[in-house]
Each structure stands twice: as C-alpha cells, then as structure tokens.
Amino acid sequence: MQEYQQKLVELLLEKNTKLSVHQAQTWVELLWDDFETTRAKAGREYKGSEMTEKIVRQWIENYGEKLHEFFATNPKYSHLFEDQKEH
C-alpha cells in the first residue's frame, strides 16, 4: 500500500505545484481512506490496494490540479492543512 500511495503522491505533485509534499501526502491518505471506507459502508467486497490505487489515480488525474482550492473553502478539512497554507 505504501508503494502505491507514494506513486500517487508523486503524481499529485506533478499535477498540482501549489501543494507541498506534506499536503500531497495528506490528500492521498484522505482520498485512499475515503474510497475504502465508502466501499466498506456500502457492504462491497474489498478489492485490494490495486483497485483503490486505480480509483484514487483517476481522482488525481481529474481533480488534482484544483485540490489546493478545496481545503481553503471546506472547514471540515482545512484544519489538516493549516500549518501548510502558506506554501
């Protein structure tokens, strides 16, 4: 799982130069956990890290360049990035 997440962090940093490494890592962890939690709550079978990596990769490809805008407008997540906002 760590290897998958590291590759996703690198992809996110390529897509969004406004994020720090710490912010990119946090985003990948949030997206990863969100996908797996949502599937589990829906009662779906666990398909493994490969499936999670595929979905998170799609999200990063589609939305990665704008993720820095999301935390600025969403108080639910902004506290996770407060010490990094100045980047």
PyMOL Python script that loads the backbone (N, CA, C, O; Angstrom):
from pymol import cmd

cmd.read_pdbstr("""\
ATOM      1  N   MET A   1       0.826  -1.197   0.000  1.00  0.00           N
ATOM      2  CA  MET A   1       0.000   0.000   0.000  1.00  0.00           C
ATOM      3  C   MET A   1       0.867   1.256   0.000  1.00  0.00           C
ATOM      4  O   MET A   1       0.559   2.218  -0.703  1.00  0.00           O
ATOM      5  N   GLN A   2       1.937   1.257   0.773  1.00  0.00           N
ATOM      6  CA  GLN A   2       2.822   2.422   0.834  1.00  0.00           C
ATOM      7  C   GLN A   2       3.390   2.773  -0.532  1.00  0.00           C
ATOM      8  O   GLN A   2       3.484   3.946  -0.892  1.00  0.00           O
ATOM      9  N   GLU A   3       3.771   1.746  -1.292  1.00  0.00           N
ATOM     10  CA  GLU A   3       4.345   1.973  -2.616  1.00  0.00           C
ATOM     11  C   GLU A   3       3.308   2.623  -3.537  1.00  0.00           C
ATOM     12  O   GLU A   3       3.625   3.546  -4.288  1.00  0.00           O
ATOM     13  N   TYR A   4       2.079   2.135  -3.471  1.00  0.00           N
ATOM     14  CA  TYR A   4       1.012   2.727  -4.275  1.00  0.00           C
ATOM     15  C   TYR A   4       0.808   4.189  -3.898  1.00  0.00           C
ATOM     16  O   TYR A   4       0.717   5.065  -4.758  1.00  0.00           O
ATOM     17  N   GLN A   5       0.737   4.430  -2.591  1.00  0.00           N
ATOM     18  CA  GLN A   5       0.484   5.789  -2.134  1.00  0.00           C
ATOM     19  C   GLN A   5       1.624   6.732  -2.501  1.00  0.00           C
ATOM     20  O   GLN A   5       1.373   7.884  -2.856  1.00  0.00           O
ATOM     21  N   GLN A   6       2.860   6.272  -2.425  1.00  0.00           N
ATOM     22  CA  GLN A   6       3.997   7.123  -2.783  1.00  0.00           C
ATOM     23  C   GLN A   6       3.924   7.537  -4.251  1.00  0.00           C
ATOM     24  O   GLN A   6       4.192   8.690  -4.588  1.00  0.00           O
ATOM     25  N   LYS A   7       3.562   6.601  -5.117  1.00  0.00           N
ATOM     26  CA  LYS A   7       3.417   6.925  -6.541  1.00  0.00           C
ATOM     27  C   LYS A   7       2.292   7.924  -6.763  1.00  0.00           C
ATOM     28  O   LYS A   7       2.393   8.793  -7.630  1.00  0.00           O
ATOM     29  N   LEU A   8       1.222   7.806  -5.986  1.00  0.00           N
ATOM     30  CA  LEU A   8       0.107   8.750  -6.098  1.00  0.00           C
ATOM     31  C   LEU A   8       0.507  10.139  -5.600  1.00  0.00           C
ATOM     32  O   LEU A   8       0.086  11.147  -6.169  1.00  0.00           O
ATOM     33  N   VAL A   9       1.311  10.196  -4.549  1.00  0.00           N
ATOM     34  CA  VAL A   9       1.812  11.481  -4.058  1.00  0.00           C
ATOM     35  C   VAL A   9       2.645  12.154  -5.151  1.00  0.00           C
ATOM     36  O   VAL A   9       2.488  13.347  -5.411  1.00  0.00           O
ATOM     37  N   GLU A  10       3.514  11.397  -5.777  1.00  0.00           N
ATOM     38  CA  GLU A  10       4.342  11.947  -6.851  1.00  0.00           C
ATOM     39  C   GLU A  10       3.483  12.450  -8.013  1.00  0.00           C
ATOM     40  O   GLU A  10       3.756  13.512  -8.573  1.00  0.00           O
ATOM     41  N   LEU A  11       2.454  11.694  -8.374  1.00  0.00           N
ATOM     42  CA  LEU A  11       1.555  12.115  -9.443  1.00  0.00           C
ATOM     43  C   LEU A  11       0.830  13.401  -9.054  1.00  0.00           C
ATOM     44  O   LEU A  11       0.713  14.316  -9.870  1.00  0.00           O
ATOM     45  N   LEU A  12       0.349  13.478  -7.829  1.00  0.00           N
ATOM     46  CA  LEU A  12      -0.363  14.675  -7.375  1.00  0.00           C
ATOM     47  C   LEU A  12       0.555  15.891  -7.391  1.00  0.00           C
ATOM     48  O   LEU A  12       0.126  16.979  -7.775  1.00  0.00           O
ATOM     49  N   LEU A  13       1.796  15.726  -6.984  1.00  0.00           N
ATOM     50  CA  LEU A  13       2.739  16.842  -7.005  1.00  0.00           C
ATOM     51  C   LEU A  13       3.026  17.307  -8.435  1.00  0.00           C
ATOM     52  O   LEU A  13       3.263  18.494  -8.662  1.00  0.00           O
ATOM     53  N   GLU A  14       3.006  16.386  -9.393  1.00  0.00           N
ATOM     54  CA  GLU A  14       3.162  16.764 -10.799  1.00  0.00           C
ATOM     55  C   GLU A  14       1.950  17.547 -11.290  1.00  0.00           C
ATOM     56  O   GLU A  14       2.086  18.509 -12.046  1.00  0.00           O
ATOM     57  N   LYS A  15       0.770  17.130 -10.857  1.00  0.00           N
ATOM     58  CA  LYS A  15      -0.476  17.765 -11.289  1.00  0.00           C
ATOM     59  C   LYS A  15      -0.704  19.120 -10.628  1.00  0.00           C
ATOM     60  O   LYS A  15      -1.294  20.019 -11.228  1.00  0.00           O
ATOM     61  N   ASN A  16      -0.235  19.263  -9.386  1.00  0.00           N
ATOM     62  CA  ASN A  16      -0.547  20.458  -8.617  1.00  0.00           C
ATOM     63  C   ASN A  16       0.711  20.975  -7.927  1.00  0.00           C
ATOM     64  O   ASN A  16       1.118  20.461  -6.885  1.00  0.00           O
ATOM     65  N   THR A  17       1.308  21.976  -8.511  1.00  0.00           N
ATOM     66  CA  THR A  17       2.542  22.537  -7.961  1.00  0.00           C
ATOM     67  C   THR A  17       2.294  23.448  -6.765  1.00  0.00           C
ATOM     68  O   THR A  17       3.248  23.906  -6.136  1.00  0.00           O
ATOM     69  N   LYS A  18       1.041  23.718  -6.440  1.00  0.00           N
ATOM     70  CA  LYS A  18       0.726  24.566  -5.291  1.00  0.00           C
ATOM     71  C   LYS A  18       0.713  23.787  -3.977  1.00  0.00           C
ATOM     72  O   LYS A  18       0.649  24.388  -2.904  1.00  0.00           O
ATOM     73  N   LEU A  19       0.774  22.468  -4.048  1.00  0.00           N
ATOM     74  CA  LEU A  19       0.765  21.645  -2.840  1.00  0.00           C
ATOM     75  C   LEU A  19       2.188  21.326  -2.392  1.00  0.00           C
ATOM     76  O   LEU A  19       3.084  21.122  -3.210  1.00  0.00           O
ATOM     77  N   SER A  20       2.371  21.289  -1.086  1.00  0.00           N
ATOM     78  CA  SER A  20       3.644  20.823  -0.533  1.00  0.00           C
ATOM     79  C   SER A  20       3.621  19.292  -0.514  1.00  0.00           C
ATOM     80  O   SER A  20       2.579  18.678  -0.741  1.00  0.00           O
ATOM     81  N   VAL A  21       4.764  18.693  -0.243  1.00  0.00           N
ATOM     82  CA  VAL A  21       4.828  17.235  -0.138  1.00  0.00           C
ATOM     83  C   VAL A  21       3.891  16.766   0.970  1.00  0.00           C
ATOM     84  O   VAL A  21       3.163  15.789   0.797  1.00  0.00           O
ATOM     85  N   HIS A  22       3.908  17.455   2.102  1.00  0.00           N
ATOM     86  CA  HIS A  22       3.042  17.102   3.229  1.00  0.00           C
ATOM     87  C   HIS A  22       1.564  17.164   2.813  1.00  0.00           C
ATOM     88  O   HIS A  22       0.797  16.253   3.127  1.00  0.00           O
ATOM     89  N   GLN A  23       1.173  18.207   2.126  1.00  0.00           N
ATOM     90  CA  GLN A  23      -0.213  18.340   1.691  1.00  0.00           C
ATOM     91  C   GLN A  23      -0.583  17.235   0.711  1.00  0.00           C
ATOM     92  O   GLN A  23      -1.671  16.668   0.807  1.00  0.00           O
ATOM     93  N   ALA A  24       0.288  16.923  -0.216  1.00  0.00           N
ATOM     94  CA  ALA A  24       0.020  15.858  -1.185  1.00  0.00           C
ATOM     95  C   ALA A  24      -0.141  14.516  -0.479  1.00  0.00           C
ATOM     96  O   ALA A  24      -1.032  13.736  -0.816  1.00  0.00           O
ATOM     97  N   GLN A  25       0.717  14.249   0.495  1.00  0.00           N
ATOM     98  CA  GLN A  25       0.607  13.005   1.258  1.00  0.00           C
ATOM     99  C   GLN A  25      -0.727  12.949   1.999  1.00  0.00           C
ATOM    100  O   GLN A  25      -1.391  11.913   2.028  1.00  0.00           O
ATOM    101  N   THR A  26      -1.105  14.067   2.593  1.00  0.00           N
ATOM    102  CA  THR A  26      -2.367  14.120   3.326  1.00  0.00           C
ATOM    103  C   THR A  26      -3.539  13.878   2.389  1.00  0.00           C
ATOM    104  O   THR A  26      -4.453  13.124   2.722  1.00  0.00           O
ATOM    105  N   TRP A  27      -3.522  14.514   1.213  1.00  0.00           N
ATOM    106  CA  TRP A  27      -4.594  14.319   0.235  1.00  0.00           C
ATOM    107  C   TRP A  27      -4.687  12.867  -0.201  1.00  0.00           C
ATOM    108  O   TRP A  27      -5.784  12.313  -0.263  1.00  0.00           O
ATOM    109  N   VAL A  28      -3.577  12.252  -0.499  1.00  0.00           N
ATOM    110  CA  VAL A  28      -3.604  10.855  -0.944  1.00  0.00           C
ATOM    111  C   VAL A  28      -4.173   9.970   0.161  1.00  0.00           C
ATOM    112  O   VAL A  28      -4.987   9.087  -0.110  1.00  0.00           O
ATOM    113  N   GLU A  29      -3.754  10.199   1.396  1.00  0.00           N
ATOM    114  CA  GLU A  29      -4.277   9.416   2.514  1.00  0.00           C
ATOM    115  C   GLU A  29      -5.776   9.628   2.693  1.00  0.00           C
ATOM    116  O   GLU A  29      -6.511   8.669   2.931  1.00  0.00           O
ATOM    117  N   LEU A  30      -6.238  10.872   2.582  1.00  0.00           N
ATOM    118  CA  LEU A  30      -7.669  11.162   2.706  1.00  0.00           C
ATOM    119  C   LEU A  30      -8.474  10.492   1.603  1.00  0.00           C
ATOM    120  O   LEU A  30      -9.495   9.860   1.874  1.00  0.00           O
ATOM    121  N   LEU A  31      -8.023  10.624   0.370  1.00  0.00           N
ATOM    122  CA  LEU A  31      -8.735  10.026  -0.753  1.00  0.00           C
ATOM    123  C   LEU A  31      -8.743   8.502  -0.648  1.00  0.00           C
ATOM    124  O   LEU A  31      -9.763   7.862  -0.901  1.00  0.00           O
ATOM    125  N   TRP A  32      -7.612   7.931  -0.276  1.00  0.00           N
ATOM    126  CA  TRP A  32      -7.482   6.482  -0.126  1.00  0.00           C
ATOM    127  C   TRP A  32      -8.468   5.979   0.935  1.00  0.00           C
ATOM    128  O   TRP A  32      -9.254   5.064   0.687  1.00  0.00           O
ATOM    129  N   ASP A  33      -8.408   6.596   2.119  1.00  0.00           N
ATOM    130  CA  ASP A  33      -9.288   6.184   3.215  1.00  0.00           C
ATOM    131  C   ASP A  33     -10.756   6.398   2.876  1.00  0.00           C
ATOM    132  O   ASP A  33     -11.602   5.570   3.215  1.00  0.00           O
ATOM    133  N   ASP A  34     -11.060   7.500   2.211  1.00  0.00           N
ATOM    134  CA  ASP A  34     -12.439   7.787   1.840  1.00  0.00           C
ATOM    135  C   ASP A  34     -12.993   6.708   0.922  1.00  0.00           C
ATOM    136  O   ASP A  34     -14.108   6.229   1.130  1.00  0.00           O
ATOM    137  N   PHE A  35     -12.231   6.325  -0.083  1.00  0.00           N
ATOM    138  CA  PHE A  35     -12.697   5.303  -1.011  1.00  0.00           C
ATOM    139  C   PHE A  35     -12.923   3.974  -0.292  1.00  0.00           C
ATOM    140  O   PHE A  35     -13.968   3.346  -0.459  1.00  0.00           O
ATOM    141  N   GLU A  36     -11.944   3.547   0.507  1.00  0.00           N
ATOM    142  CA  GLU A  36     -12.078   2.257   1.179  1.00  0.00           C
ATOM    143  C   GLU A  36     -13.196   2.266   2.215  1.00  0.00           C
ATOM    144  O   GLU A  36     -13.911   1.274   2.352  1.00  0.00           O
ATOM    145  N   THR A  37     -13.358   3.355   2.937  1.00  0.00           N
ATOM    146  CA  THR A  37     -14.423   3.459   3.930  1.00  0.00           C
ATOM    147  C   THR A  37     -15.794   3.451   3.273  1.00  0.00           C
ATOM    148  O   THR A  37     -16.709   2.774   3.742  1.00  0.00           O
ATOM    149  N   THR A  38     -15.935   4.197   2.198  1.00  0.00           N
ATOM    150  CA  THR A  38     -17.207   4.263   1.495  1.00  0.00           C
ATOM    151  C   THR A  38     -17.603   2.886   0.955  1.00  0.00           C
ATOM    152  O   THR A  38     -18.762   2.488   1.069  1.00  0.00           O
ATOM    153  N   ARG A  39     -16.659   2.167   0.376  1.00  0.00           N
ATOM    154  CA  ARG A  39     -16.947   0.810  -0.120  1.00  0.00           C
ATOM    155  C   ARG A  39     -17.354  -0.115   1.012  1.00  0.00           C
ATOM    156  O   ARG A  39     -18.285  -0.906   0.867  1.00  0.00           O
ATOM    157  N   ALA A  40     -16.661  -0.019   2.138  1.00  0.00           N
ATOM    158  CA  ALA A  40     -16.980  -0.884   3.273  1.00  0.00           C
ATOM    159  C   ALA A  40     -18.365  -0.579   3.825  1.00  0.00           C
ATOM    160  O   ALA A  40     -19.126  -1.498   4.130  1.00  0.00           O
ATOM    161  N   LYS A  41     -18.700   0.698   3.957  1.00  0.00           N
ATOM    162  CA  LYS A  41     -20.021   1.079   4.463  1.00  0.00           C
ATOM    163  C   LYS A  41     -21.136   0.624   3.537  1.00  0.00           C
ATOM    164  O   LYS A  41     -22.246   0.334   3.982  1.00  0.00           O
ATOM    165  N   ALA A  42     -20.834   0.562   2.246  1.00  0.00           N
ATOM    166  CA  ALA A  42     -21.821   0.116   1.268  1.00  0.00           C
ATOM    167  C   ALA A  42     -21.922  -1.411   1.226  1.00  0.00           C
ATOM    168  O   ALA A  42     -22.745  -1.962   0.496  1.00  0.00           O
ATOM    169  N   GLY A  43     -21.084  -2.087   2.008  1.00  0.00           N
ATOM    170  CA  GLY A  43     -21.118  -3.533   2.060  1.00  0.00           C
ATOM    171  C   GLY A  43     -20.458  -4.208   0.870  1.00  0.00           C
ATOM    172  O   GLY A  43     -20.692  -5.388   0.609  1.00  0.00           O
ATOM    173  N   ARG A  44     -19.645  -3.470   0.160  1.00  0.00           N
ATOM    174  CA  ARG A  44     -18.969  -4.033  -1.018  1.00  0.00           C
ATOM    175  C   ARG A  44     -17.733  -4.824  -0.605  1.00  0.00           C
ATOM    176  O   ARG A  44     -17.090  -4.530   0.402  1.00  0.00           O
ATOM    177  N   GLU A  45     -17.426  -5.816  -1.395  1.00  0.00           N
ATOM    178  CA  GLU A  45     -16.257  -6.657  -1.163  1.00  0.00           C
ATOM    179  C   GLU A  45     -14.975  -5.846  -1.361  1.00  0.00           C
ATOM    180  O   GLU A  45     -14.877  -5.019  -2.268  1.00  0.00           O
ATOM    181  N   TYR A  46     -14.001  -6.102  -0.495  1.00  0.00           N
ATOM    182  CA  TYR A  46     -12.705  -5.428  -0.617  1.00  0.00           C
ATOM    183  C   TYR A  46     -11.989  -5.972  -1.834  1.00  0.00           C
ATOM    184  O   TYR A  46     -11.814  -7.184  -1.960  1.00  0.00           O
ATOM    185  N   LYS A  47     -11.570  -5.095  -2.733  1.00  0.00           N
ATOM    186  CA  LYS A  47     -10.925  -5.496  -3.983  1.00  0.00           C
ATOM    187  C   LYS A  47      -9.412  -5.316  -3.947  1.00  0.00           C
ATOM    188  O   LYS A  47      -8.740  -5.572  -4.946  1.00  0.00           O
ATOM    189  N   GLY A  48      -8.871  -4.884  -2.828  1.00  0.00           N
ATOM    190  CA  GLY A  48      -7.430  -4.772  -2.683  1.00  0.00           C
ATOM    191  C   GLY A  48      -6.880  -3.393  -3.000  1.00  0.00           C
ATOM    192  O   GLY A  48      -7.588  -2.509  -3.480  1.00  0.00           O
ATOM    193  N   SER A  49      -5.599  -3.241  -2.716  1.00  0.00           N
ATOM    194  CA  SER A  49      -4.911  -1.965  -2.913  1.00  0.00           C
ATOM    195  C   SER A  49      -4.875  -1.549  -4.376  1.00  0.00           C
ATOM    196  O   SER A  49      -4.881  -0.358  -4.687  1.00  0.00           O
ATOM    197  N   GLU A  50      -4.838  -2.533  -5.280  1.00  0.00           N
ATOM    198  CA  GLU A  50      -4.781  -2.206  -6.709  1.00  0.00           C
ATOM    199  C   GLU A  50      -6.022  -1.426  -7.142  1.00  0.00           C
ATOM    200  O   GLU A  50      -5.924  -0.450  -7.886  1.00  0.00           O
ATOM    201  N   MET A  51      -7.190  -1.867  -6.669  1.00  0.00           N
ATOM    202  CA  MET A  51      -8.436  -1.183  -7.021  1.00  0.00           C
ATOM    203  C   MET A  51      -8.469   0.218  -6.416  1.00  0.00           C
ATOM    204  O   MET A  51      -8.849   1.177  -7.087  1.00  0.00           O
ATOM    205  N   THR A  52      -8.075   0.335  -5.159  1.00  0.00           N
ATOM    206  CA  THR A  52      -8.063   1.639  -4.509  1.00  0.00           C
ATOM    207  C   THR A  52      -7.107   2.576  -5.233  1.00  0.00           C
ATOM    208  O   THR A  52      -7.433   3.740  -5.465  1.00  0.00           O
ATOM    209  N   GLU A  53      -5.932   2.076  -5.590  1.00  0.00           N
ATOM    210  CA  GLU A  53      -4.952   2.892  -6.309  1.00  0.00           C
ATOM    211  C   GLU A  53      -5.519   3.367  -7.648  1.00  0.00           C
ATOM    212  O   GLU A  53      -5.309   4.516  -8.037  1.00  0.00           O
ATOM    213  N   LYS A  54      -6.224   2.502  -8.343  1.00  0.00           N
ATOM    214  CA  LYS A  54      -6.810   2.858  -9.640  1.00  0.00           C
ATOM    215  C   LYS A  54      -7.806   4.007  -9.504  1.00  0.00           C
ATOM    216  O   LYS A  54      -7.787   4.947 -10.298  1.00  0.00           O
ATOM    217  N   ILE A  55      -8.676   3.930  -8.496  1.00  0.00           N
ATOM    218  CA  ILE A  55      -9.695   4.966  -8.300  1.00  0.00           C
ATOM    219  C   ILE A  55      -9.064   6.274  -7.852  1.00  0.00           C
ATOM    220  O   ILE A  55      -9.399   7.332  -8.384  1.00  0.00           O
ATOM    221  N   VAL A  56      -8.163   6.221  -6.892  1.00  0.00           N
ATOM    222  CA  VAL A  56      -7.513   7.443  -6.410  1.00  0.00           C
ATOM    223  C   VAL A  56      -6.703   8.089  -7.534  1.00  0.00           C
ATOM    224  O   VAL A  56      -6.665   9.315  -7.645  1.00  0.00           O
ATOM    225  N   ARG A  57      -6.065   7.280  -8.357  1.00  0.00           N
ATOM    226  CA  ARG A  57      -5.327   7.801  -9.515  1.00  0.00           C
ATOM    227  C   ARG A  57      -6.284   8.562 -10.453  1.00  0.00           C
ATOM    228  O   ARG A  57      -5.942   9.638 -10.944  1.00  0.00           O
ATOM    229  N   GLN A  58      -7.454   8.014 -10.695  1.00  0.00           N
ATOM    230  CA  GLN A  58      -8.442   8.691 -11.544  1.00  0.00           C
ATOM    231  C   GLN A  58      -8.849  10.027 -10.932  1.00  0.00           C
ATOM    232  O   GLN A  58      -8.945  11.033 -11.636  1.00  0.00           O
ATOM    233  N   TRP A  59      -9.086  10.038  -9.625  1.00  0.00           N
ATOM    234  CA  TRP A  59      -9.461  11.291  -8.959  1.00  0.00           C
ATOM    235  C   TRP A  59      -8.352  12.329  -9.089  1.00  0.00           C
ATOM    236  O   TRP A  59      -8.620  13.500  -9.357  1.00  0.00           O
ATOM    237  N   ILE A  60      -7.114  11.899  -8.901  1.00  0.00           N
ATOM    238  CA  ILE A  60      -5.987  12.829  -9.010  1.00  0.00           C
ATOM    239  C   ILE A  60      -5.860  13.339 -10.441  1.00  0.00           C
ATOM    240  O   ILE A  60      -5.626  14.527 -10.662  1.00  0.00           O
ATOM    241  N   GLU A  61      -6.013  12.450 -11.402  1.00  0.00           N
ATOM    242  CA  GLU A  61      -5.943  12.866 -12.812  1.00  0.00           C
ATOM    243  C   GLU A  61      -7.023  13.896 -13.129  1.00  0.00           C
ATOM    244  O   GLU A  61      -6.773  14.863 -13.849  1.00  0.00           O
ATOM    245  N   ASN A  62      -8.221  13.687 -12.590  1.00  0.00           N
ATOM    246  CA  ASN A  62      -9.348  14.566 -12.890  1.00  0.00           C
ATOM    247  C   ASN A  62      -9.391  15.846 -12.059  1.00  0.00           C
ATOM    248  O   ASN A  62      -9.779  16.900 -12.564  1.00  0.00           O
ATOM    249  N   TYR A  63      -8.998  15.763 -10.801  1.00  0.00           N
ATOM    250  CA  TYR A  63      -9.186  16.892  -9.882  1.00  0.00           C
ATOM    251  C   TYR A  63      -7.916  17.380  -9.196  1.00  0.00           C
ATOM    252  O   TYR A  63      -7.956  18.373  -8.470  1.00  0.00           O
ATOM    253  N   GLY A  64      -6.804  16.712  -9.410  1.00  0.00           N
ATOM    254  CA  GLY A  64      -5.569  17.012  -8.688  1.00  0.00           C
ATOM    255  C   GLY A  64      -5.102  18.444  -8.783  1.00  0.00           C
ATOM    256  O   GLY A  64      -4.611  19.001  -7.801  1.00  0.00           O
ATOM    257  N   GLU A  65      -5.245  19.050  -9.942  1.00  0.00           N
ATOM    258  CA  GLU A  65      -4.731  20.408 -10.105  1.00  0.00           C
ATOM    259  C   GLU A  65      -5.527  21.443  -9.324  1.00  0.00           C
ATOM    260  O   GLU A  65      -5.074  22.579  -9.183  1.00  0.00           O
ATOM    261  N   LYS A  66      -6.695  21.084  -8.816  1.00  0.00           N
ATOM    262  CA  LYS A  66      -7.526  22.041  -8.084  1.00  0.00           C
ATOM    263  C   LYS A  66      -7.706  21.693  -6.605  1.00  0.00           C
ATOM    264  O   LYS A  66      -8.443  22.385  -5.903  1.00  0.00           O
ATOM    265  N   LEU A  67      -7.058  20.650  -6.125  1.00  0.00           N
ATOM    266  CA  LEU A  67      -7.253  20.240  -4.733  1.00  0.00           C
ATOM    267  C   LEU A  67      -6.866  21.329  -3.741  1.00  0.00           C
ATOM    268  O   LEU A  67      -7.474  21.424  -2.675  1.00  0.00           O
ATOM    269  N   HIS A  68      -5.883  22.143  -4.059  1.00  0.00           N
ATOM    270  CA  HIS A  68      -5.473  23.198  -3.129  1.00  0.00           C
ATOM    271  C   HIS A  68      -6.607  24.193  -2.892  1.00  0.00           C
ATOM    272  O   HIS A  68      -6.641  24.840  -1.845  1.00  0.00           O
ATOM    273  N   GLU A  69      -7.526  24.329  -3.831  1.00  0.00           N
ATOM    274  CA  GLU A  69      -8.667  25.229  -3.666  1.00  0.00           C
ATOM    275  C   GLU A  69      -9.714  24.639  -2.722  1.00  0.00           C
ATOM    276  O   GLU A  69     -10.419  25.382  -2.040  1.00  0.00           O
ATOM    277  N   PHE A  70      -9.818  23.335  -2.678  1.00  0.00           N
ATOM    278  CA  PHE A  70     -10.842  22.674  -1.877  1.00  0.00           C
ATOM    279  C   PHE A  70     -10.655  22.912  -0.386  1.00  0.00           C
ATOM    280  O   PHE A  70     -11.608  23.258   0.312  1.00  0.00           O
ATOM    281  N   PHE A  71      -9.429  22.729   0.109  1.00  0.00           N
ATOM    282  CA  PHE A  71      -9.243  22.881   1.555  1.00  0.00           C
ATOM    283  C   PHE A  71      -9.442  24.314   2.011  1.00  0.00           C
ATOM    284  O   PHE A  71      -9.762  24.545   3.178  1.00  0.00           O
ATOM    285  N   ALA A  72      -9.266  25.264   1.140  1.00  0.00           N
ATOM    286  CA  ALA A  72      -9.451  26.666   1.514  1.00  0.00           C
ATOM    287  C   ALA A  72     -10.928  26.986   1.743  1.00  0.00           C
ATOM    288  O   ALA A  72     -11.256  27.918   2.476  1.00  0.00           O
ATOM    289  N   THR A  73     -11.811  26.221   1.122  1.00  0.00           N
ATOM    290  CA  THR A  73     -13.244  26.510   1.221  1.00  0.00           C
ATOM    291  C   THR A  73     -14.014  25.480   2.022  1.00  0.00           C
ATOM    292  O   THR A  73     -15.225  25.629   2.185  1.00  0.00           O
ATOM    293  N   ASN A  74     -13.371  24.447   2.525  1.00  0.00           N
ATOM    294  CA  ASN A  74     -14.071  23.404   3.245  1.00  0.00           C
ATOM    295  C   ASN A  74     -13.531  23.286   4.667  1.00  0.00           C
ATOM    296  O   ASN A  74     -12.450  22.737   4.882  1.00  0.00           O
ATOM    297  N   PRO A  75     -14.288  23.802   5.637  1.00  0.00           N
ATOM    298  CA  PRO A  75     -13.808  23.790   7.022  1.00  0.00           C
ATOM    299  C   PRO A  75     -13.624  22.389   7.598  1.00  0.00           C
ATOM    300  O   PRO A  75     -12.874  22.219   8.559  1.00  0.00           O
ATOM    301  N   LYS A  76     -14.284  21.395   7.041  1.00  0.00           N
ATOM    302  CA  LYS A  76     -14.136  20.027   7.534  1.00  0.00           C
ATOM    303  C   LYS A  76     -12.697  19.538   7.394  1.00  0.00           C
ATOM    304  O   LYS A  76     -12.220  18.756   8.217  1.00  0.00           O
ATOM    305  N   TYR A  77     -12.003  20.001   6.345  1.00  0.00           N
ATOM    306  CA  TYR A  77     -10.652  19.534   6.072  1.00  0.00           C
ATOM    307  C   TYR A  77      -9.587  20.606   6.245  1.00  0.00           C
ATOM    308  O   TYR A  77      -8.402  20.275   6.301  1.00  0.00           O
ATOM    309  N   SER A  78      -9.956  21.853   6.331  1.00  0.00           N
ATOM    310  CA  SER A  78      -8.961  22.926   6.357  1.00  0.00           C
ATOM    311  C   SER A  78      -7.991  22.806   7.523  1.00  0.00           C
ATOM    312  O   SER A  78      -6.825  23.180   7.393  1.00  0.00           O
ATOM    313  N   HIS A  79      -8.449  22.289   8.663  1.00  0.00           N
ATOM    314  CA  HIS A  79      -7.549  22.156   9.816  1.00  0.00           C
ATOM    315  C   HIS A  79      -6.387  21.208   9.535  1.00  0.00           C
ATOM    316  O   HIS A  79      -5.340  21.317  10.172  1.00  0.00           O
ATOM    317  N   LEU A  80      -6.551  20.291   8.604  1.00  0.00           N
ATOM    318  CA  LEU A  80      -5.487  19.353   8.272  1.00  0.00           C
ATOM    319  C   LEU A  80      -4.330  20.029   7.524  1.00  0.00           C
ATOM    320  O   LEU A  80      -3.227  19.490   7.440  1.00  0.00           O
ATOM    321  N   PHE A  81      -4.608  21.211   6.989  1.00  0.00           N
ATOM    322  CA  PHE A  81      -3.622  21.897   6.158  1.00  0.00           C
ATOM    323  C   PHE A  81      -3.215  23.257   6.703  1.00  0.00           C
ATOM    324  O   PHE A  81      -2.449  23.970   6.054  1.00  0.00           O
ATOM    325  N   GLU A  82      -3.708  23.637   7.882  1.00  0.00           N
ATOM    326  CA  GLU A  82      -3.467  24.977   8.416  1.00  0.00           C
ATOM    327  C   GLU A  82      -1.994  25.339   8.511  1.00  0.00           C
ATOM    328  O   GLU A  82      -1.612  26.465   8.191  1.00  0.00           O
ATOM    329  N   ASP A  83      -1.167  24.404   8.943  1.00  0.00           N
ATOM    330  CA  ASP A  83       0.253  24.730   9.086  1.00  0.00           C
ATOM    331  C   ASP A  83       0.971  24.776   7.733  1.00  0.00           C
ATOM    332  O   ASP A  83       2.146  25.137   7.668  1.00  0.00           O
ATOM    333  N   GLN A  84       0.279  24.417   6.669  1.00  0.00           N
ATOM    334  CA  GLN A  84       0.900  24.364   5.350  1.00  0.00           C
ATOM    335  C   GLN A  84       0.308  25.372   4.372  1.00  0.00           C
ATOM    336  O   GLN A  84       0.751  25.415   3.224  1.00  0.00           O
ATOM    337  N   LYS A  85      -0.669  26.183   4.767  1.00  0.00           N
ATOM    338  CA  LYS A  85      -1.365  27.081   3.859  1.00  0.00           C
ATOM    339  C   LYS A  85      -0.466  28.083   3.166  1.00  0.00           C
ATOM    340  O   LYS A  85      -0.769  28.521   2.056  1.00  0.00           O
ATOM    341  N   GLU A  86       0.608  28.445   3.786  1.00  0.00           N
ATOM    342  CA  GLU A  86       1.467  29.492   3.238  1.00  0.00           C
ATOM    343  C   GLU A  86       2.284  29.023   2.043  1.00  0.00           C
ATOM    344  O   GLU A  86       2.866  29.850   1.342  1.00  0.00           O
ATOM    345  N   HIS A  87       2.344  27.692   1.788  1.00  0.00           N
ATOM    346  CA  HIS A  87       3.147  27.165   0.679  1.00  0.00           C
ATOM    347  C   HIS A  87       2.691  27.733  -0.652  1.00  0.00           C
ATOM    348  O   HIS A  87       3.257  27.397  -1.692  1.00  0.00           O
TER     349      HIS A  87
END
""", "prot")
cmd.dss("prot")
cmd.show_as("cartoon", "prot")
cmd.util.cbc("prot")
cmd.orient("prot")
